[in-house]
Structure formats: C-alpha cells, structure tokens
C-alpha cells in the first residue's frame, strides 16, 4: 500500500479532508483528491473504508471514487501497467 501512495505523490496528487471517523473496526476517510500533473485530470471525491482485524492491523481497504472513469482514464494515460495476468499474481 505504501508503494501506491508513493506513486500518487510522484503524480502530484493532493487531498483535502472532508470527513474522518473511526470505530473499533473501521476508519472512514472522505476527501477531495486531485492532481494537476500528467495527461488528463482527476478532481473528485473519494471515500476510503479501512478495516482493522483483531490484531489491530489493516486487513482490507475499500477505495470508492465519485468518478472512477476519470481516474481510470488518468491511470491508463500516465502509467504503464503490467499485462493483466502479471497484475493478478
């Protein structure tokens, strides 16, 4: 996960927090996320739902975009992705 956020930072992504709340199992982060670098544009609202297991470690994160098509287009225009079989390993 750290590698993912490192790459976002290299792409000039920024975030403006809108909402943050936590319980014993979950953290919900809603923010505006945008970038002005690269080909295309991303400026949308994101909701991340972090789940923590019994040991207090993150075991899954759900990342929801208000405009997933916009983010998909940005990624395809700015990153060389491995072929699908290699990404699924």
C-alpha positions as CSV (number, residue, x, y, z in Angstrom):
1,X,0.0,0.0,0.0
2,X,2.9,2.4,0.7
3,X,4.1,2.0,-2.9
4,X,0.6,3.0,-4.1
5,X,0.7,6.2,-2.1
6,X,4.3,6.9,-3.1
7,X,3.3,6.8,-6.8
8,X,0.3,9.1,-6.2
9,X,2.7,11.6,-4.5
10,X,5.0,11.5,-7.5
11,X,2.0,12.3,-9.7
12,X,1.3,15.5,-7.7
13,X,-1.9,14.1,-6.1
14,X,-3.2,16.1,-3.3
15,X,-6.1,15.6,-0.8
16,X,-8.4,17.8,1.2
17,X,-10.0,16.0,4.1
18,X,-13.8,16.3,4.3
19,X,-14.7,13.7,6.9
20,X,-12.8,11.3,9.2
21,X,-14.5,9.0,11.6
22,X,-13.4,5.8,13.4
23,X,-14.8,2.9,15.4
24,X,-13.1,-0.2,16.9
25,X,-13.1,-1.9,13.5
26,X,-13.3,0.8,10.8
27,X,-11.9,4.2,9.8
28,X,-13.8,6.1,7.1
29,X,-11.9,8.9,5.3
30,X,-13.8,11.1,2.8
31,X,-11.7,13.6,0.9
32,X,-11.4,15.6,-2.3
33,X,-8.5,14.2,-4.3
34,X,-6.9,15.9,-7.3
35,X,-3.8,16.3,-9.4
36,X,-2.7,18.9,-11.9
37,X,0.2,16.9,-13.3
38,X,0.3,14.3,-16.1
39,X,-2.1,13.8,-19.0
40,X,-5.7,14.3,-18.1
41,X,-7.3,15.5,-14.9
42,X,-8.5,14.0,-11.7
43,X,-10.6,16.0,-9.3
44,X,-13.2,14.0,-7.5
45,X,-14.4,12.9,-4.1
46,X,-13.0,9.7,-2.6
47,X,-14.2,7.5,0.3
48,X,-11.8,5.1,1.8
49,X,-13.0,2.5,4.2
50,X,-10.2,0.9,6.3
51,X,-10.9,-2.3,8.2
52,X,-8.7,-3.4,11.1
53,X,-8.5,-7.1,12.2
54,X,-8.5,-8.3,15.8
55,X,-4.7,-7.6,16.0
56,X,-5.3,-4.0,15.1
57,X,-3.7,-4.3,11.6
58,X,-5.3,-3.2,8.4
59,X,-6.6,-6.2,6.6
60,X,-8.5,-4.5,3.7
61,X,-9.2,-1.1,2.3
62,X,-12.1,-0.2,0.0
63,X,-11.4,2.8,-2.2
64,X,-14.6,4.4,-3.7
65,X,-14.4,7.2,-6.3
66,X,-17.2,9.5,-7.2
67,X,-15.8,9.4,-10.8
68,X,-14.0,6.1,-11.3
69,X,-14.0,6.6,-15.1
70,X,-12.0,9.8,-14.7
71,X,-9.4,8.0,-12.5
72,X,-9.2,5.0,-14.9
73,X,-8.5,7.3,-17.8
74,X,-5.8,9.2,-15.9
75,X,-4.1,5.9,-14.9
76,X,-4.2,4.5,-18.4
77,X,-2.8,7.8,-19.8
78,X,0.0,8.2,-17.3
79,X,1.2,4.7,-16.2
80,X,2.5,1.7,-18.0
81,X,0.6,-1.2,-16.4
82,X,1.8,-4.8,-16.4
83,X,-0.3,-7.2,-18.5
84,X,-3.4,-8.5,-16.7
85,X,-2.1,-12.0,-15.8
86,X,1.0,-10.4,-14.1
87,X,-1.1,-7.9,-12.2
88,X,-3.3,-10.7,-10.8
89,X,-0.5,-12.7,-9.3
